Amino acid sequence: MHYSPGQHRYEEMEYRRCGQSGLLLPALSLGLWHNFGDIDSQANARAILRLAFDKGITHFDLANNYGPPPGSAESNFGKIFKEDFLPFRDELIISTKAGWKMWEGPYGDYGSKKYLMASLDQSLKRMGLDYVDIFYHHRPDSNTPLEETMATLHLMVQQGKALYVGISSYPPAEAEKAFQLLQQMGTHCLIHQPRYSLLDRWVEDGLLDILARNGVGAIAFSPLAQGVLTNKYLNGIPADSRAASHRGNGAIEENVITPQLIQKLNALNAIAGKRNQSLAQMALAWVLKDKRITSVLIGVSKAAQLTDSLMALNNYAFSQEELQNIDSILSA
């Protein structure tokens, strides 16, 4: 069936400027970490991608190792892109990454020029693209000189294989050094992708300030802590949940969902209810409240979850009392 996107898609989404650049990103972006691999329903994947674009989500975020198996999320996205989204390529921001193990041997992991250049070429082939809009180094690599990794990102821009470059999961000091190295070469680091949620707030210890000072955008991943910050686990671990799936590829396991955590989730859910939000909506809104956050990456397993998440944009203002109550629950 021929796909025609929603005519009012750009009226339904908020767009935020990414650091000191000309690029705008949707407040919510779609991550393809899970639910787009070969083990997943491709009809469901297509439905999620279509709905996202219909609602003004212009940014699709991937990585070389997403699946499972690794590479399959990019391959499956490439098939759907060719069939549905090719006419809209210039309306989309497509990103990918490399930095985790992708193939056997000494050249399939970390941050060497050998690995990153080969990985980007493979990703472009899998997705059927001439270029990506953003390429990230996926994680820090203490064994490769930072100068080599950043010079490789700069080369990707020079070759036209990536319009912009970014980094992911870098701690504050190393991130700032990376920004400076890129700037010296003539390439601005567009964006940093850190993990950030109500349950994981490490970016508040200096990183967000460094990003703002260097004109670098921020896109948070795992804002729902892989589904923990939803109503899914309020009464324990459902059989169909990610924690019970044992799918690997970095997915959470049952041991994360403790009785103490469930108690905190129910207390947070009570605050969300008073805001006329679901727990997931409040958790997304809580990350979006900080103007240093350009976008929040959401991962969904069904279209209905995406529709629910979009409602977070209706209210991401918090009173001081609400913020204090949230902090009190989480610090208990």
Phi, psi and chi 1 to 4 in degrees:
 res  aa     phi    psi   chi1   chi2   chi3   chi4
   1 MET       -  128.7 -178.0  177.6  175.5      -
   2 HIS   -63.9  137.2  176.5   70.5      -      -
   3 TYR   -99.7  126.5  169.2   60.2      -      -
   4 SER  -121.8  116.0  -63.4      -      -      -
   5 PRO   -68.2  160.9   23.5  -31.8      -      -
   6 GLY   -58.1  133.2      -      -      -      -
   7 GLN   -69.7  -23.9  -67.5 -176.2  -10.9      -
   8 HIS  -107.1   24.9  -57.4  -71.5      -      -
   9 ARG   -61.3  -34.2   56.9 -169.7  178.5  -83.3
  10 TYR   -82.0   -9.8  -64.0  118.8      -      -
  11 GLU   -85.6  -15.9  -59.4  167.2   19.8      -
  12 GLU   -98.0   -4.3  -59.9 -172.0   39.6      -
  13 MET  -123.1  145.4  178.1   53.8   60.7      -
  14 GLU   -92.4  135.9  172.4 -168.9  -14.1      -
  15 TYR  -117.4  137.2  -62.3   91.0      -      -
  16 ARG  -121.6  142.0  -64.0 -178.8  173.4 -171.5
  17 ARG   -70.9  137.3 -172.2  161.6  -57.5  -77.7
  18 CYS   -90.7   97.6 -168.7      -      -      -
  19 GLY    57.2 -142.0      -      -      -      -
  20 GLN   -98.3   67.3  -67.1  176.0    2.3      -
  21 SER  -136.4  175.8   78.2      -      -      -
  22 GLY   -89.0   -0.4      -      -      -      -
  23 LEU   -90.7  133.5 -170.1   67.8      -      -
  24 LEU  -104.7  138.2  -62.8  172.5      -      -
  25 LEU  -118.3  149.4  -67.6 -178.8      -      -
  26 PRO   -65.4  147.9   26.0  -34.2      -      -
  27 ALA   -59.1  -33.2      -      -      -      -
  28 LEU  -115.3  130.1  -66.2 -178.9      -      -
  29 SER  -117.5  158.7  -61.8      -      -      -
  30 LEU  -103.2  122.3 -176.8   65.4      -      -
  31 GLY   -97.4  140.6      -      -      -      -
  32 LEU  -110.5   30.9  -80.2   66.9      -      -
  33 TRP   -59.5  -48.9 -179.3   11.6      -      -
  34 HIS  -122.1  166.0  -62.5  -70.5      -      -
  35 ASN    79.0    5.6  -52.1  -52.6      -      -
  36 PHE  -126.3   10.1  -68.0   82.8      -      -
  37 GLY   -82.3 -179.2      -      -      -      -
  38 ASP   -67.9  -20.1  -76.1  -10.7      -      -
  39 ILE   -81.2   -4.9   67.3  170.6      -      -
  40 ASP  -106.3  161.7  -59.0  -63.5      -      -
  41 SER   -71.0  122.4  163.3      -      -      -
  42 GLN   -75.5  -28.6  -63.5  -48.8  -61.9      -
  43 ALA   -64.8  -39.2      -      -      -      -
  44 ASN   -67.9  -41.5 -175.4   57.9      -      -
  45 ALA   -59.6  -44.6      -      -      -      -
  46 ARG   -62.5  -42.2 -177.0 -170.4  -60.1  -88.1
  47 ALA   -62.4  -39.4      -      -      -      -
  48 ILE   -66.1  -46.6  -68.8  170.4      -      -
  49 LEU   -62.7  -42.5  -73.2  164.5      -      -
  50 ARG   -63.2  -46.3  -75.3 -177.3  170.9 -172.1
  51 LEU   -62.6  -41.0  176.7   61.8      -      -
  52 ALA   -57.6  -49.5      -      -      -      -
  53 PHE   -67.3  -36.4 -167.7   49.0      -      -
  54 ASP   -57.5  -30.0  -74.1  -13.7      -      -
  55 LYS   -98.7   11.7  -62.6  -61.6 -177.6 -179.7
  56 GLY    90.2    7.1      -      -      -      -
  57 ILE   -79.1  106.3  -66.0  178.3      -      -
  58 THR   -98.3   -5.1   53.4      -      -      -
  59 HIS  -114.8  120.7  179.0 -153.2      -      -
  60 PHE  -114.3  125.2  -60.0  147.3      -      -
  61 ASP  -113.2  125.1 -179.7   74.8      -      -
  62 LEU  -128.6 -178.6  -61.1  103.1      -      -
  63 ALA  -153.2  159.7      -      -      -      -
  64 ASN   -59.2  -33.6   61.6  -15.4      -      -
  65 ASN   -96.9    7.0   64.1  -27.1      -      -
  66 TYR   -70.8  143.8  -72.8  176.8      -      -
  67 GLY  -178.6 -121.0      -      -      -      -
  68 PRO   -81.9  162.8   28.2  -32.6      -      -
  69 PRO   -71.7  163.1   28.8  -36.4      -      -
  70 PRO   -52.3  135.8  -27.1   36.3      -      -
  71 GLY    94.9  -20.2      -      -      -      -
  72 SER   -72.6  -30.3   60.9      -      -      -
  73 ALA   -64.0  -41.7      -      -      -      -
  74 GLU   -65.5  -42.3  -72.6 -176.2  -30.0      -
  75 SER   -63.6  -43.8  -64.4      -      -      -
  76 ASN   -68.9  -39.3  -67.9  -33.7      -      -
  77 PHE   -61.4  -41.8  171.6   77.4      -      -
  78 GLY   -58.9  -40.0      -      -      -      -
  79 LYS   -64.5  -45.5  -65.3  171.4 -172.4  173.2
  80 ILE   -68.0  -38.1  -62.2  170.9      -      -
  81 PHE   -59.3  -46.3  169.7   80.9      -      -
  82 LYS   -62.5  -38.8 -178.6  178.5  180.0 -179.2
  83 GLU   -82.1  -33.2  -65.6  172.2    3.9      -
  84 ASP  -114.8  -36.1  -72.3   -5.0      -      -
  85 PHE  -113.2   -4.6  -63.7  101.0      -      -
  86 LEU   -54.3  -41.6 -173.6   58.8      -      -
  87 PRO   -65.6  -13.9  -19.4   32.8      -      -
  88 PHE  -112.9   20.7  -48.4  103.5      -      -
  89 ARG   -53.9  -39.9  175.0   63.4 -176.8   98.6
  90 ASP   -77.6   -3.4  -66.6  -25.7      -      -
  91 GLU   -98.6    0.3  -63.1 -176.8   42.4      -
  92 LEU  -115.8  148.3  -66.4  172.5      -      -
  93 ILE  -110.8  115.6  -59.4  -64.7      -      -
  94 ILE  -116.9  124.4  -60.3  171.1      -      -
  95 SER  -122.2  153.4   61.4      -      -      -
  96 THR  -145.7  176.1 -164.7      -      -      -
  97 LYS  -148.2  164.1  -40.9  174.9 -162.4   70.8
  98 ALA  -150.8  146.8      -      -      -      -
  99 GLY   163.7  -18.1      -      -      -      -
 100 TRP  -104.1  167.1  -67.6   91.1      -      -
 101 LYS   -59.8  130.3 -176.1  174.9 -179.2  179.1
 102 MET  -124.7  -36.3 -174.3   58.7 -168.3      -
 103 TRP  -145.6  165.7   62.1   85.8      -      -
 104 GLU   -69.5  158.2  -64.8  -60.3  -39.0      -
 105 GLY    94.9  178.6      -      -      -      -
 106 PRO   -78.9   -3.9   27.8  -34.2      -      -
 107 TYR  -112.6   15.3  -44.4  120.1      -      -
 108 GLY  -114.5   28.4      -      -      -      -
 109 ASP  -160.1  163.5 -158.0  -12.3      -      -
 110 TYR    72.9 -129.9  -64.0  108.2      -      -
 111 GLY  -138.8   23.6      -      -      -      -
 112 SER   -74.1  158.9   71.0      -      -      -
 113 LYS   -60.2  -41.1 -178.2  177.4 -176.7  179.3
 114 LYS   -55.9  -50.0  169.2   72.3  172.3  174.7
 115 TYR   -69.0  -46.2  169.8   53.1      -      -
 116 LEU   -67.8  -41.9  -65.4 -179.3      -      -
 117 MET   -66.8  -42.8  -66.9  -57.8  -62.3      -
 118 ALA   -64.2  -39.8      -      -      -      -
 119 SER   -64.4  -44.1 -179.8      -      -      -
 120 LEU   -63.2  -41.8  176.8   53.5      -      -
 121 ASP   -60.6  -41.6  -74.3  -17.7      -      -
 122 GLN   -64.4  -43.1  -68.8  176.6   17.5      -
 123 SER   -62.5  -43.5  -68.0      -      -      -
 124 LEU   -60.5  -41.0  -67.5  174.4      -      -
 125 LYS   -65.6  -44.4 -174.9  176.1 -179.1  179.3
 126 ARG   -62.7  -38.2  -80.0 -169.4  -68.9  -92.5
 127 MET   -89.0  -10.1  -67.8 -171.5  -75.1      -
 128 GLY    70.2   37.6      -      -      -      -
 129 LEU  -115.2  152.4  -59.6  175.9      -      -
 130 ASP   -84.1  -25.8  -63.8  -37.0      -      -
 131 TYR  -158.3  160.0   67.8   93.8      -      -
 132 VAL  -107.1  154.7  -69.3      -      -      -
 133 ASP   -75.5  -37.3  -63.2  -82.5      -      -
 134 ILE  -136.3  131.3  -52.8  170.0      -      -
 135 PHE  -118.7  130.6 -176.5   86.2      -      -
 136 TYR  -110.6  145.2  -66.6   88.8      -      -
 137 HIS   -81.6  122.5 -175.3 -139.9      -      -
 138 HIS   -74.2  -26.6 -152.2  162.3      -      -
 139 ARG  -161.0  157.0   62.4  164.0  170.1  168.7
 140 PRO   -65.1  152.9  -16.5   28.2      -      -
 141 ASP  -134.6  104.5  173.1   13.1      -      -
 142 SER   -72.0  -13.6   60.4      -      -      -
 143 ASN   -93.7  -10.8  -65.5  -47.1      -      -
 144 THR  -109.3  131.6  -61.1      -      -      -
 145 PRO   -55.3  134.1  -24.5   34.1      -      -
 146 LEU   -59.3  -32.1 -170.0   58.4      -      -
 147 GLU   -59.8  -39.2  -69.9   81.0   -1.8      -
 148 GLU   -66.7  -44.6  177.0  179.3  -16.7      -
 149 THR   -65.4  -44.9  -58.4      -      -      -
 150 MET   -69.8  -35.1  -66.9  -54.7  109.4      -
 151 ALA   -63.4  -32.8      -      -      -      -
 152 THR   -68.7  -42.2  -55.0      -      -      -
 153 LEU   -61.1  -42.1  -63.5 -174.9      -      -
 154 HIS   -60.7  -42.4  171.2   67.2      -      -
 155 LEU   -62.3  -38.8  177.4   61.0      -      -
 156 MET   -59.1  -40.0  -68.6  170.7  174.4      -
 157 VAL   -68.1  -43.5  174.4      -      -      -
 158 GLN   -61.2  -35.3  -64.1  -61.3  105.7      -
 159 GLN   -81.6   -9.2  -69.8 -178.5  -21.2      -
 160 GLY    80.2   12.8      -      -      -      -
 161 LYS   -84.7  -18.2  -65.5  179.6  179.1  179.8
 162 ALA  -141.5  132.3      -      -      -      -
 163 LEU   -75.8  -38.4  -60.2 -173.1      -      -
 164 TYR  -135.1  161.4  -58.3   93.1      -      -
 165 VAL  -130.7  157.3  -68.7      -      -      -
 166 GLY  -150.4 -179.6      -      -      -      -
 167 ILE  -132.2  159.9   57.0  176.4      -      -
 168 SER  -134.7  137.0  178.3      -      -      -
 169 SER    67.1   15.7  -58.5      -      -      -
 170 TYR   -75.4  135.3  -85.7   56.5      -      -
 171 PRO   -69.1  165.0   24.7  -32.0      -      -
 172 PRO   -53.4  -52.9  -28.2   35.5      -      -
 173 ALA   -63.9  -43.3      -      -      -      -
 174 GLU   -68.8  -35.5 -164.1  166.3   -2.3      -
 175 ALA   -62.2  -46.0      -      -      -      -
 176 GLU   -63.8  -38.9 -171.3  155.3   40.4      -
 177 LYS   -63.9  -39.6 -175.5  178.0  178.8 -177.3
 178 ALA   -61.9  -42.7      -      -      -      -
 179 PHE   -59.9  -44.1  -56.4  154.7      -      -
 180 GLN   -66.2  -42.0  -67.4  168.0   -6.5      -
 181 LEU   -61.6  -45.7  -73.4  169.1      -      -
 182 LEU   -62.6  -41.7  -79.8  169.6      -      -
 183 GLN   -62.6  -38.7 -157.4   68.3   49.5      -
 184 GLN   -63.1  -30.0  -70.3  167.1    9.2      -
 185 MET   -83.5  -13.5  -62.1  172.7 -159.7      -
 186 GLY   100.8   12.7      -      -      -      -
 187 THR  -120.3  125.7  -65.6      -      -      -
 188 HIS   -84.5  135.9  179.0   67.5      -      -
 189 CYS   -74.9  116.9 -176.3      -      -      -
 190 LEU   -71.8  -41.3  175.4   78.3      -      -
 191 ILE  -159.2  150.8 -165.5  165.4      -      -
 192 HIS  -119.1  136.0 -171.7  -58.3      -      -
 193 GLN  -113.4   95.7 -173.7  175.6  131.9      -
 194 PRO  -104.0  158.0   35.3  -30.4      -      -
 195 ARG   -74.4  133.0 -169.4  177.0   60.2 -112.5
 196 TYR  -157.7  127.0 -173.6   31.9      -      -
 197 SER  -159.6  176.2   73.4      -      -      -
 198 LEU   -54.2  -31.4  -82.6  164.3      -      -
 199 LEU   -94.5   -6.5  -59.9  176.8      -      -
 200 ASP  -144.6   96.7 -169.7  -11.2      -      -
 201 ARG  -116.6   29.0  -61.1  166.3   65.8  166.7
 202 TRP   -62.3  -25.4   71.7  -84.3      -      -
 203 VAL   -68.4  -16.8  -58.4      -      -      -
 204 GLU   -74.9  -12.9  -63.3  172.5    1.2      -
 205 ASP   -91.2   51.8  -65.4  -30.8      -      -
 206 GLY   111.1  -30.1      -      -      -      -
 207 LEU   -64.6  -46.8 -179.6   63.7      -      -
 208 LEU   -61.6  -36.3  -70.9  177.2      -      -
 209 ASP   -66.3  -40.2  -70.7  -25.1      -      -
 210 ILE   -65.2  -40.3  -73.5  172.6      -      -
 211 LEU   -62.0  -45.7  -60.9 -175.5      -      -
 212 ALA   -62.3  -41.6      -      -      -      -
 213 ARG   -66.2  -31.0 -173.8  164.2   65.1 -116.4
 214 ASN   -98.8    5.0  -73.5  -87.1      -      -
 215 GLY    67.3   34.2      -      -      -      -
 216 VAL  -108.4  133.7  176.0      -      -      -
 217 GLY   -74.0  169.3      -      -      -      -
 218 ALA  -135.1  130.8      -      -      -      -
 219 ILE  -125.8  115.9 -178.7  166.5      -      -
 220 ALA   -83.9  133.5      -      -      -      -
 221 PHE  -110.0  160.7   74.9   88.4      -      -
 222 SER    54.2   46.1  -70.4      -      -      -
 223 PRO   -67.9  -18.8   28.8  -37.8      -      -
 224 LEU  -105.5   15.1  -59.2 -179.6      -      -
 225 ALA    50.6   48.6      -      -      -      -
 226 GLN    57.8   39.6  -64.0 -164.6   53.4      -
 227 GLY    92.4   -5.2      -      -      -      -
 228 VAL   -63.6  -39.0  173.8      -      -      -
 229 LEU   -87.2   51.0  -70.9  164.4      -      -
 230 THR  -134.7 -179.2   69.1      -      -      -
 231 ASN   -80.3    3.2   61.7    5.4      -      -
 232 LYS   -65.8  -34.6 -173.1  171.9  -68.6 -175.3
 233 TYR  -109.7   16.5  -60.1  101.1      -      -
 234 LEU   -65.5  -25.1  -64.6  178.1      -      -
 235 ASN  -120.2   20.8  -61.4  -55.9      -      -
 236 GLY   120.7 -155.2      -      -      -      -
 237 ILE  -111.0  106.6  -56.0  175.6      -      -
 238 PRO   -67.0  151.7  -15.1   28.7      -      -
 239 ALA   -63.9  -28.2      -      -      -      -
 240 ASP   -97.4   15.6   63.9  -14.4      -      -
 241 SER   -85.8  163.6   65.6      -      -      -
 242 ARG   -63.6  -36.7 -175.5 -179.9  -64.3 -173.5
 243 ALA   -63.0  -26.4      -      -      -      -
 244 ALA   -96.9   -0.6      -      -      -      -
 245 SER   -84.0  -24.2   69.6      -      -      -
 246 HIS    52.9   41.6  -55.1  -70.7      -      -
 247 ARG   -84.0  -10.1   62.1 -177.4  -69.0  132.1
 248 GLY    70.0 -155.5      -      -      -      -
 249 ASN    56.6   32.9 -162.3   31.3      -      -
 250 GLY    87.4    3.2      -      -      -      -
 251 ALA   -70.5  151.4      -      -      -      -
 252 ILE   -68.0  157.3   59.7  169.2      -      -
 253 GLU  -117.7  173.1  -58.8  -72.0  -14.5      -
 254 GLU   -59.9  -31.2  -73.6  112.5  -34.5      -
 255 ASN   -65.5  -14.5   63.4  -21.8      -      -
 256 VAL   -71.9  -32.6  172.3      -      -      -
 257 ILE   -88.1   86.2  -47.1  -60.5      -      -
 258 THR   -92.3  161.4   63.6      -      -      -
 259 PRO   -56.7  -37.1  -26.1   35.1      -      -
 260 GLN   -65.1  -40.4  -65.7   81.7    2.4      -
 261 LEU   -66.4  -42.3  177.2   58.5      -      -
 262 ILE   -59.5  -38.8  -68.7  172.9      -      -
 263 GLN   -62.4  -42.6 -175.2  177.3    7.6      -
 264 LYS   -66.5  -40.3  -69.0 -178.7  179.0 -178.3
 265 LEU   -61.6  -39.6  -65.9  176.8      -      -
 266 ASN   -68.0  -36.0  -82.8  -82.8      -      -
 267 ALA   -67.1  -40.7      -      -      -      -
 268 LEU   -65.3  -38.3  -69.2  171.8      -      -
 269 ASN   -62.3  -33.2 -171.1   52.7      -      -
 270 ALA   -66.0  -40.3      -      -      -      -
 271 ILE   -64.9  -43.0  -64.6  177.2      -      -
 272 ALA   -59.2  -41.6      -      -      -      -
 273 GLY   -59.9  -38.1      -      -      -      -
 274 LYS   -68.5  -21.4  -66.6  177.1 -178.0  177.7
 275 ARG   -92.0    4.3  -70.1  170.6   51.4   84.5
 276 ASN    59.6   39.0  -65.4  -44.9      -      -
 277 GLN  -128.4  156.1  -70.2 -179.8  -40.7      -
 278 SER   -77.2  166.5   66.8      -      -      -
 279 LEU   -59.2  -42.1  175.8   55.6      -      -
 280 ALA   -62.7  -43.8      -      -      -      -
 281 GLN   -62.0  -42.6  -70.5  163.7    1.5      -
 282 MET   -66.2  -39.7 -175.4 -178.6   77.6      -
 283 ALA   -63.4  -41.1      -      -      -      -
 284 LEU   -66.4  -44.1  -67.0  172.3      -      -
 285 ALA   -60.6  -37.8      -      -      -      -
 286 TRP   -62.4  -38.8 -176.5   87.9      -      -
 287 VAL   -71.8  -40.6  178.2      -      -      -
 288 LEU   -68.7  -18.5  -76.9  165.5      -      -
 289 LYS   -62.8  -24.9   75.1 -178.0 -173.1  -50.6
 290 ASP   -85.6  118.8 -167.1  -38.4      -      -
 291 LYS   -68.3  -12.6  -67.9  -59.1 -177.8 -177.5
 292 ARG   -74.9  -13.8  -66.2  171.5  -64.9 -175.8
 293 ILE   -86.3  118.2  -60.8  -65.0      -      -
 294 THR   -75.5  -45.9  -48.2      -      -      -
 295 SER  -153.1  160.6 -175.7      -      -      -
 296 VAL  -122.8  126.8  173.8      -      -      -
 297 LEU   -84.9  124.8  -87.3  170.0      -      -
 298 ILE  -114.0  142.8   54.3  174.1      -      -
 299 GLY  -118.3  129.2      -      -      -      -
 300 VAL  -130.1  150.6  -60.7      -      -      -
 301 SER  -101.5   -8.4   59.0      -      -      -
 302 LYS  -153.4  156.4   49.3 -178.0   72.2   78.3
 303 ALA   -60.6  -35.0      -      -      -      -
 304 ALA   -61.3  -34.1      -      -      -      -
 305 GLN   -66.6  -36.0  -67.1  174.4  -14.2      -
 306 LEU   -65.1  -44.5  177.7   57.3      -      -
 307 THR   -58.7  -42.4  -60.2      -      -      -
 308 ASP   -63.9  -43.9 -177.3   79.6      -      -
 309 SER   -63.0  -37.2  -65.1      -      -      -
 310 LEU   -60.5  -25.7  -73.3  162.5      -      -
 311 MET   -69.9  -13.9  -66.3  175.4   67.2      -
 312 ALA   -61.7  -26.4      -      -      -      -
 313 LEU   -69.9  -13.6  -62.5  174.5      -      -
 314 ASN   -72.9  -22.9  -65.0  -23.7      -      -
 315 ASN  -160.0  102.2  178.2   19.2      -      -
 316 TYR  -122.0   27.5   51.1   80.3      -      -
 317 ALA   -96.1  136.1      -      -      -      -
 318 PHE  -124.5  139.7  -72.2   79.5      -      -
 319 SER   -77.3  160.4   69.2      -      -      -
 320 GLN   -61.6  -35.9 -160.9   59.0   40.9      -
 321 GLU   -64.6  -42.0 -178.6 -179.0    6.5      -
 322 GLU   -62.1  -44.8  -73.2  174.6  -35.0      -
 323 LEU   -63.2  -40.1  -66.2  174.0      -      -
 324 GLN   -65.9  -40.5  -69.9  171.2   -8.6      -
 325 ASN   -64.7  -41.0  -72.0  -20.3      -      -
 326 ILE   -62.6  -45.7  -71.2  169.8      -      -
 327 ASP   -63.3  -36.7  -72.5  -15.3      -      -
 328 SER   -64.6  -41.6  177.8      -      -      -
 329 ILE   -64.1  -45.3  -69.6  167.1      -      -
 330 LEU   -73.6  -25.5  -65.4  174.1      -      -
 331 SER   -89.2   -7.2   62.3      -      -      -
 332 ALA   -68.4      -      -      -      -      -
